[in-house]
Amino acid sequence: MTTTERTIGVPPPEMSLNHLMASLSFCLDFVSQGLDRHHQRVTFTSLVLAEALGLTNADKAAVFTAGIVHDAGVSSWREKSTLKQFDVDTPWDHCQRGFDLLRGTSLLAPVAEIVLCHHDRWAADNRSGKSGRDIPLAARIIHLADRVDVLLEPSIYVLYQRENILAAIARLAGRVFDPDLVSLLTEVSSRESFWLDLTSPFLLRRLSEYPLPSLAPTNSQVLLDLSNLFAGIIDAKSPFTHRHSRGVAQAAETLAADMGFSVEEQARVRVAGLLHDLGKLSVPDEILEKPGPLTPAEFAVIRQHTYYTYHILREAGSPDPIPAWAAYHHEKLNGSGYPFHLDASQLSPGARLMAVADTFTALREDRPYRPGMPRPQIEKIMEEQVESGAFDPTVVDVLLANYRHLEELWATLQ
């Protein structure tokens, strides 16, 4: 391993939890039109409103945290398309799923109720049972900011849209939206800079200018908690992958332990395994769930997902070597992998074991085009990958030696 790869203890002090979450939210914003920044825009509008209300930094931090993951309960492009409609009849299913995901994460449990209520209507019947001022203030703020963003039309210059957006929002004041917040929105959005910020390439920097305390210090446990959260979001995209990321993380960590990785390195391997398919949220549902062979065009789309995994993790400031270990899981020692076409001279032991763990986990899973494979067939494929020069024989040997143990671990995943 390189010197860089061995320097992987606790994340460095300069690693900002807020920046990490804002960057990871990119994976929630893949839509048919490309990479959106919906969560960053909603969070920015929410923070502008929170600041105008004079909320404390701690309350603004809760607004930021809930806003940046408010749609964590949505993985499929089909549901994202529905939520892009301004008037959504029944938006609460994804609110409940987001609530369930967040409350299972100690770091984000304090904002789970905000996510649960972020589509609650001011005067209407809500599944939460709340209305008016009983709805958490942060949820009311995020709801308003979310619907403003839905009304933004990318093909129209933003300053030409503001009057129509504000008029559409005003018509629902007192019924759907908190009327006091609607009045405040009208006030703060009178500045052209508000609208220009929303659509500018500097939005992430603008978000970072808010002096918000993190809900917790960024340490190894926090990184693992966030990784588990995003693994759940990724794997919910398809019923065929409902435990894939956790399975890869489990297998990779087992390989790392047997190969002599330190305890700290094993922890980083687990995080990389949990996040290795972040970029898969960029792939249309119909490709991931296709019951037959992919066309060349469809497989070309699949090949982009590891590219996005790498750059999202780099943008997030994830400590080395997590981005490489996570993103190189389709690279091969003979240089025939994707998307970077790295070869043996460029692939570390961590990247090599991740590739083996990912393939092993995928082969044992049911997929839309085939059932999960039995052990003899999996062993044959893994050995063929070694013979072709794709996989490291040492890693595959360790995998096969641990096969029964890995089966036992797999059975514990729900």
C-alpha positions as CSV (number, residue, x, y, z in Angstrom):
1,M,0.0,0.0,0.0
2,T,1.1,3.6,-0.6
3,T,1.9,6.0,2.1
4,T,-1.3,7.9,1.3
5,E,-3.3,4.7,1.8
6,R,-1.8,4.1,5.2
7,T,-2.7,7.5,6.5
8,I,-6.3,6.7,7.2
9,G,-7.0,7.2,10.8
10,V,-9.7,9.6,12.0
11,P,-10.9,12.0,9.3
12,P,-8.8,15.2,9.3
13,P,-10.0,18.2,11.3
14,E,-10.6,20.2,8.1
15,M,-13.2,17.7,6.9
16,S,-16.5,19.6,7.3
17,L,-19.6,17.5,8.1
18,N,-21.8,20.2,6.5
19,H,-19.7,20.1,3.3
20,L,-19.7,16.3,3.4
21,M,-23.5,16.2,3.6
22,A,-24.0,18.9,1.0
23,S,-21.8,17.0,-1.5
24,L,-23.2,13.6,-0.8
25,S,-26.6,15.1,-1.5
26,F,-25.6,15.2,-5.2
27,C,-26.4,11.5,-5.4
28,L,-30.0,12.3,-4.5
29,D,-30.4,14.7,-7.4
30,F,-29.9,12.5,-10.5
31,V,-32.9,12.9,-12.7
32,S,-33.7,12.3,-16.4
33,Q,-32.5,15.8,-17.3
34,G,-29.1,15.1,-15.7
35,L,-27.5,16.1,-12.4
36,D,-29.8,18.5,-10.6
37,R,-28.9,20.4,-7.4
38,H,-32.4,20.4,-5.8
39,H,-31.3,19.6,-2.3
40,Q,-28.7,22.4,-2.3
41,R,-31.2,24.9,-3.6
42,V,-33.9,24.0,-1.2
43,T,-31.4,24.2,1.7
44,F,-30.1,27.6,0.5
45,T,-33.6,29.0,0.4
46,S,-34.4,27.5,3.7
47,L,-31.3,29.1,5.3
48,V,-32.2,32.5,3.9
49,L,-35.6,32.2,5.5
50,A,-34.2,30.9,8.8
51,E,-31.7,33.7,9.0
52,A,-34.4,36.3,8.3
53,L,-36.4,34.8,11.1
54,G,-33.5,35.2,13.5
55,L,-33.2,31.5,14.3
56,T,-30.3,30.4,16.4
57,N,-27.3,28.8,14.8
58,A,-28.3,25.5,16.3
59,D,-31.8,25.8,14.7
60,K,-30.3,26.8,11.4
61,A,-28.0,23.8,11.6
62,A,-31.1,21.6,12.0
63,V,-32.7,23.3,9.0
64,F,-29.5,22.7,6.9
65,T,-29.2,19.1,7.9
66,A,-32.9,18.3,7.3
67,G,-32.9,20.3,4.0
68,I,-29.9,18.7,2.6
69,V,-31.4,15.2,2.9
70,H,-35.1,16.0,2.9
71,D,-35.8,13.6,0.0
72,A,-33.7,10.7,1.3
73,G,-36.8,8.5,1.1
74,V,-36.8,8.8,-2.8
75,S,-34.5,6.7,-4.9
76,S,-36.4,6.0,-8.1
77,W,-36.6,8.4,-11.0
78,R,-40.4,7.6,-11.3
79,E,-41.1,9.0,-7.8
80,K,-38.8,12.0,-8.3
81,S,-40.8,12.9,-11.5
82,T,-44.1,12.8,-9.5
83,L,-42.6,15.1,-6.8
84,K,-41.6,17.6,-9.4
85,Q,-45.2,18.4,-9.9
86,F,-46.2,21.4,-7.9
87,D,-49.4,20.0,-6.6
88,V,-48.6,16.5,-5.2
89,D,-51.7,14.7,-4.0
90,T,-50.0,12.2,-1.7
91,P,-46.4,13.1,-0.9
92,W,-46.1,11.3,2.4
93,D,-44.8,7.9,1.5
94,H,-41.3,9.2,0.8
95,C,-41.5,11.4,3.9
96,Q,-42.2,8.3,6.0
97,R,-39.3,6.4,4.3
98,G,-37.0,9.3,4.9
99,F,-38.0,9.5,8.6
100,D,-37.4,5.7,9.0
101,L,-33.9,6.0,7.4
102,L,-32.9,9.1,9.5
103,R,-34.2,7.9,12.9
104,G,-32.0,4.8,12.5
105,T,-28.9,7.0,12.3
106,S,-27.9,8.5,15.6
107,L,-26.4,11.6,13.9
108,L,-29.6,12.5,12.0
109,A,-32.3,11.2,14.3
110,P,-32.8,14.7,15.8
111,V,-34.1,16.0,12.3
112,A,-36.1,12.9,11.4
113,E,-39.4,14.5,12.4
114,I,-38.6,17.5,10.2
115,V,-38.2,15.2,7.2
116,L,-41.4,13.4,8.1
117,C,-43.4,16.6,8.1
118,H,-41.7,18.5,5.2
119,H,-44.8,18.2,3.0
120,D,-47.4,18.9,5.7
121,R,-49.9,21.5,4.6
122,W,-50.7,24.4,6.8
123,A,-54.5,23.9,7.0
124,A,-55.0,20.5,5.4
125,D,-55.3,17.0,6.8
126,N,-51.8,15.5,7.0
127,R,-50.8,12.0,7.7
128,S,-48.7,13.2,10.7
129,G,-51.9,14.6,12.3
130,K,-50.3,18.0,12.6
131,S,-51.4,21.4,11.1
132,G,-50.6,25.0,11.4
133,R,-48.0,25.9,14.0
134,D,-48.0,22.3,15.3
135,I,-46.0,21.5,12.2
136,P,-42.3,21.9,13.1
137,L,-41.1,25.3,11.9
138,A,-38.1,23.8,10.1
139,A,-40.5,21.5,8.2
140,R,-42.7,24.5,7.2
141,I,-39.6,26.3,5.9
142,I,-38.4,23.4,3.9
143,H,-41.8,22.7,2.4
144,L,-42.0,26.3,1.1
145,A,-38.4,26.2,-0.2
146,D,-39.0,22.8,-1.8
147,R,-42.1,24.0,-3.8
148,V,-40.3,27.2,-4.8
149,D,-37.6,25.1,-6.3
150,V,-40.1,22.9,-8.1
151,L,-41.5,26.0,-9.8
152,L,-38.1,27.0,-11.2
153,E,-37.9,26.4,-14.9
154,P,-34.3,25.7,-16.1
155,S,-35.1,26.9,-19.7
156,I,-36.2,30.3,-18.6
157,Y,-33.9,33.0,-17.2
158,V,-34.4,33.0,-13.5
159,L,-35.2,36.7,-13.0
160,Y,-38.0,36.4,-15.6
161,Q,-39.7,33.8,-13.4
162,R,-39.8,35.3,-9.9
163,E,-43.1,37.1,-10.2
164,N,-44.9,34.0,-11.4
165,I,-43.3,31.8,-8.8
166,L,-44.2,34.2,-6.0
167,A,-47.8,34.5,-7.3
168,A,-48.2,30.7,-7.4
169,I,-47.0,30.5,-3.8
170,A,-49.1,33.4,-2.6
171,R,-52.3,31.7,-3.9
172,L,-51.7,28.9,-1.4
173,A,-50.7,31.0,1.6
174,G,-52.8,30.0,4.6
175,R,-53.9,26.7,3.0
176,V,-50.7,24.9,2.0
177,F,-48.0,27.2,3.3
178,D,-47.5,29.1,6.5
179,P,-48.7,32.6,5.6
180,D,-46.1,34.4,7.6
181,L,-43.3,32.5,5.8
182,V,-44.9,33.4,2.4
183,S,-44.7,37.0,3.4
184,L,-41.1,36.6,4.5
185,L,-40.3,34.9,1.2
186,T,-41.7,37.8,-0.7
187,E,-39.5,40.1,1.3
188,V,-36.2,38.2,1.1
189,S,-36.6,37.4,-2.6
190,S,-37.0,41.0,-3.6
191,R,-33.2,40.9,-4.0
192,E,-32.1,39.8,-7.4
193,S,-29.1,38.1,-5.8
194,F,-31.4,35.6,-4.0
195,W,-32.6,34.2,-7.4
196,L,-29.1,34.4,-9.0
197,D,-27.6,32.5,-6.1
198,L,-30.2,29.7,-6.6
199,T,-29.1,29.1,-10.1
200,S,-25.4,30.0,-9.9
201,P,-22.4,27.7,-10.1
202,F,-21.3,29.1,-6.7
203,L,-24.2,27.7,-4.7
204,L,-22.1,25.2,-2.7
205,R,-19.7,28.0,-1.7
206,R,-22.7,30.2,-0.7
207,L,-24.0,27.4,1.5
208,S,-20.6,27.1,3.1
209,E,-20.6,30.8,4.1
210,Y,-23.3,30.2,6.7
211,P,-21.5,29.7,10.0
212,L,-23.4,26.6,11.1
213,P,-22.3,24.3,13.9
214,S,-22.3,20.6,12.9
215,L,-24.7,18.4,14.8
216,A,-21.7,16.3,15.7
217,P,-17.9,16.3,15.2
218,T,-16.8,14.5,12.1
219,N,-15.2,11.3,13.2
220,S,-15.0,7.7,12.0
221,Q,-18.4,6.8,13.6
222,V,-20.1,9.7,12.0
223,L,-18.7,8.8,8.6
224,L,-19.9,5.2,9.1
225,D,-23.4,6.4,10.1
226,L,-23.7,8.6,7.1
227,S,-22.4,5.8,4.9
228,N,-25.0,3.4,6.2
229,L,-27.7,6.1,5.5
230,F,-26.6,6.6,1.9
231,A,-26.2,2.8,1.4
232,G,-29.9,2.5,2.3
233,I,-30.9,5.2,-0.2
234,I,-28.8,3.6,-2.9
235,D,-30.1,0.0,-2.4
236,A,-33.7,1.2,-2.2
237,K,-33.5,2.1,-5.9
238,S,-34.2,-1.5,-6.9
239,P,-35.8,-4.4,-5.0
240,F,-33.0,-6.5,-6.5
241,T,-30.3,-4.6,-4.6
242,H,-32.0,-4.0,-1.2
243,R,-28.9,-5.3,0.6
244,H,-26.2,-5.0,-2.1
245,S,-24.1,-2.2,-0.6
246,R,-24.2,-3.7,2.9
247,G,-23.2,-7.1,1.4
248,V,-20.3,-5.6,-0.5
249,A,-19.1,-3.7,2.6
250,Q,-19.4,-6.9,4.7
251,A,-17.4,-9.0,2.2
252,A,-14.8,-6.3,1.6
253,E,-14.2,-5.9,5.3
254,T,-13.8,-9.6,5.8
255,L,-11.3,-9.8,3.0
256,A,-9.4,-6.8,4.4
257,A,-9.2,-8.4,7.9
258,D,-7.8,-11.6,6.4
259,M,-5.3,-9.7,4.2
260,G,-3.7,-7.9,7.2
261,F,-5.3,-4.5,6.9
262,S,-5.2,-2.5,10.2
263,V,-8.4,-1.9,12.2
264,E,-8.5,1.7,10.8
265,E,-8.1,0.4,7.3
266,Q,-10.8,-2.1,7.7
267,A,-13.2,0.6,8.8
268,R,-12.3,2.6,5.7
269,V,-12.9,-0.4,3.6
270,R,-16.4,-0.8,5.1
271,V,-17.2,2.9,4.3
272,A,-16.0,2.4,0.8
273,G,-18.1,-0.7,0.4
274,L,-21.2,1.1,1.6
275,L,-20.7,4.0,-0.8
276,H,-19.3,2.2,-3.8
277,D,-22.6,2.5,-5.8
278,L,-23.4,6.2,-5.0
279,G,-23.2,6.9,-8.7
280,K,-25.8,4.2,-9.5
281,L,-28.5,6.7,-8.6
282,S,-27.5,8.3,-12.0
283,V,-28.8,5.2,-13.9
284,P,-32.5,5.1,-15.0
285,D,-34.7,2.6,-13.2
286,E,-35.7,0.8,-16.4
287,I,-32.0,-0.1,-17.1
288,L,-31.4,-1.4,-13.6
289,E,-34.6,-3.4,-13.6
290,K,-34.5,-4.6,-17.2
291,P,-35.3,-8.4,-17.3
292,G,-33.0,-9.1,-20.3
293,P,-29.6,-8.3,-21.6
294,L,-28.6,-4.6,-21.9
295,T,-28.1,-3.0,-25.2
296,P,-24.7,-1.4,-25.9
297,A,-26.4,2.0,-25.3
298,E,-27.8,0.9,-22.0
299,F,-24.5,-0.6,-20.9
300,A,-22.8,2.7,-21.8
301,V,-25.1,4.4,-19.3
302,I,-24.2,1.9,-16.6
303,R,-20.5,2.6,-17.1
304,Q,-20.9,6.2,-15.8
305,H,-21.9,5.2,-12.3
306,T,-18.4,4.6,-10.9
307,Y,-17.2,7.9,-12.4
308,Y,-19.9,9.7,-10.3
309,T,-19.1,7.7,-7.2
310,Y,-15.4,8.8,-7.4
311,H,-16.1,12.5,-8.0
312,I,-19.0,12.8,-5.5
313,L,-16.7,11.4,-2.8
314,R,-13.8,13.6,-3.8
315,E,-16.1,16.7,-3.8
316,A,-17.4,15.6,-0.3
317,G,-13.8,15.6,1.0
318,S,-14.0,11.9,1.9
319,P,-10.5,11.0,3.3
320,D,-8.2,9.0,1.0
321,P,-8.3,6.3,-0.1
322,I,-12.1,5.9,0.3
323,P,-12.9,7.5,-3.1
324,A,-10.5,5.2,-5.0
325,W,-11.4,2.1,-3.1
326,A,-15.1,2.8,-3.7
327,A,-15.0,3.9,-7.3
328,Y,-12.5,1.4,-8.8
329,H,-14.7,-1.7,-8.2
330,H,-15.2,-2.2,-12.0
331,E,-11.5,-1.7,-12.9
332,K,-9.5,-4.8,-13.8
333,L,-5.8,-5.7,-13.4
334,N,-5.6,-6.2,-17.2
335,G,-6.9,-2.7,-17.9
336,S,-10.2,-3.8,-19.4
337,G,-12.4,-2.3,-16.7
338,Y,-14.2,1.0,-16.5
339,P,-14.4,4.0,-16.4
340,F,-10.7,4.9,-16.0
341,H,-9.2,1.7,-17.5
342,L,-6.6,1.4,-14.8
343,D,-4.3,-1.6,-14.7
344,A,-2.4,-3.6,-12.1
345,S,0.2,-0.9,-11.6
346,Q,-2.5,1.6,-10.6
347,L,-4.8,-0.6,-8.5
348,S,-4.0,-0.9,-4.8
349,P,-5.0,-3.9,-2.6
350,G,-8.0,-2.0,-1.4
351,A,-9.3,-1.4,-4.9
352,R,-8.6,-5.0,-5.9
353,L,-10.5,-6.5,-3.0
354,M,-13.5,-4.1,-3.6
355,A,-13.7,-5.4,-7.2
356,V,-13.8,-9.0,-5.9
357,A,-16.3,-8.2,-3.1
358,D,-18.6,-6.4,-5.5
359,T,-18.7,-9.2,-8.2
360,F,-19.1,-11.9,-5.5
361,T,-22.0,-10.1,-3.9
362,A,-23.7,-9.4,-7.3
363,L,-23.4,-13.0,-8.4
364,R,-25.2,-14.3,-5.3
365,E,-28.1,-11.8,-5.6
366,D,-31.3,-12.3,-7.5
367,R,-31.3,-9.9,-10.5
368,P,-34.1,-9.1,-12.9
369,Y,-32.5,-11.2,-15.6
370,R,-31.5,-14.2,-13.5
371,P,-31.7,-15.8,-10.0
372,G,-28.8,-15.7,-7.6
373,M,-26.1,-18.2,-8.5
374,P,-25.1,-21.3,-6.5
375,R,-21.6,-21.6,-5.0
376,P,-20.0,-23.9,-7.8
377,Q,-21.1,-21.4,-10.5
378,I,-19.8,-18.4,-8.5
379,E,-16.4,-20.1,-7.8
380,K,-16.1,-21.0,-11.5
381,I,-16.7,-17.3,-12.6
382,M,-14.3,-16.0,-10.0
383,E,-11.6,-18.4,-11.1
384,E,-12.2,-17.4,-14.8
385,Q,-11.7,-13.8,-13.8
386,V,-8.4,-14.6,-12.3
387,E,-7.4,-16.6,-15.4
388,S,-8.3,-13.7,-17.7
389,G,-6.1,-11.3,-15.7
390,A,-9.0,-9.3,-14.3
391,F,-8.9,-10.2,-10.6
392,D,-6.0,-10.6,-8.2
393,P,-5.6,-14.3,-7.4
394,T,-4.6,-13.7,-3.8
395,V,-7.8,-11.8,-3.1
396,V,-9.9,-14.5,-4.8
397,D,-8.1,-17.2,-2.8
398,V,-8.9,-15.3,0.4
399,L,-12.6,-15.0,-0.7
400,L,-13.0,-18.7,-1.5
401,A,-11.3,-19.6,1.8
402,N,-13.9,-17.5,3.7
403,Y,-16.9,-18.6,1.6
404,R,-18.8,-20.3,4.3
405,H,-18.2,-17.4,6.7
406,L,-19.4,-14.9,4.1
407,E,-22.6,-16.9,3.5
408,E,-23.3,-16.8,7.3
409,L,-22.8,-13.0,7.3
410,W,-25.0,-12.6,4.2
411,A,-27.8,-14.4,6.0
412,T,-27.8,-11.8,8.7
413,L,-28.7,-9.0,6.3
414,Q,-32.4,-8.2,5.9
